[in-house]
């Protein structure tokens, strides 16, 4: 028996999983916009603390401090921009597999 024929026989012996007529994204464990916003809020707060720490770090040279502050501020601005975009768009209504039949 060829390797392909053997593999086909093994597949027919495996318990088949019932497939639903729904896309993978219908699972309820997806990250919602609200949850993504909360996670971004937490990260923005943490980045602001890192910004303060970089500003107050006596071991950094002026150039290093300037670069660290610029990086942190740019990152905070980008996260705030994404966060405001999340607030503007509500999560789409959840669809259940039954609705797709």
N, C-alpha and C positions, 0 to 999 in steps of 0.2 A: 504494500500500500504506500502511495506517495505521501510526502509530508503534508501536502495540501489536502489530500483526502482525509488523512488522520486529523488534521486541524478542523475540517468541516464536521467530522463525526463527533469530535469533542464539543464543538459549538452546539450541536443538536442535543447533547446531553445536559448542557448547562441550563439551569432554570432561567426562563425568560422573564424579563422585567416588563411590566405593563407600561407602555408609553402613553402619556397623555398628549392631547393635541394642543399644546401650549409651548410657547417659547421659554427658554431657560430664564429669561428676565422676569417671568411671572412669580418666581419664588419670593417668599415674604422676607427673606433675609438680606435683601438688597439695601444698600446705603441710601437713605432718603435725603432729600435736600435739607430738611430740618436737621437731621443727624450730622450731615456733612457740615452744615453751618455751625453746629455746636462744637464739632471737632476743630473747625477753623478758628472759632473764637478762643478755644483753649490754646491752640498753637500760636495765635496772635499774641495772647497774653504772655506765653513763654518766650516768644521772640522779643517782646518789649522788655522783659526782664534781662534777656541776654544783651540787649542794646544798652541798658543801664549798666550792666556789669562791664561791658566793653568800654563804655564811656569813662567809668570810674577805675579801670584797671591801671595801676601805677607802673606795671611792668611793660606796658606797651609804649612803643615810641609814638610820636605824634602821627607819623605816616601810617603805622599799623592801626592806631586808634581811628584815624580818618577812614581807612579802608574798611575796618570792621563796622564802623557806624554806617557808612554808605551801604554796605552789603545788607546789614540788618534793616535799615530803613527801606531799601528797595524791596526786600522780601516782605516786610510788613505791608507796604503799599500794594504789592501784588496780591497778597492774601486778602486784604480788605476789598480789593476790586472783585475778586472771585466771590467773596462773601456777600457783597451787595448784589451781585448777579443772582446768587442763590435765593436771596430774599425777594427778588422781583418776580421769580417764576415759581408758582406752586408745583408741588409734586403732581404728576399725572394721576388720574384715578387708577387705582389698582384694578387689574383684570383677573378674574378667576378663570381656571380652566373651563368651567361650565359655560362661561360667557363666550368662549371661543368655539363651542361645538356648533 
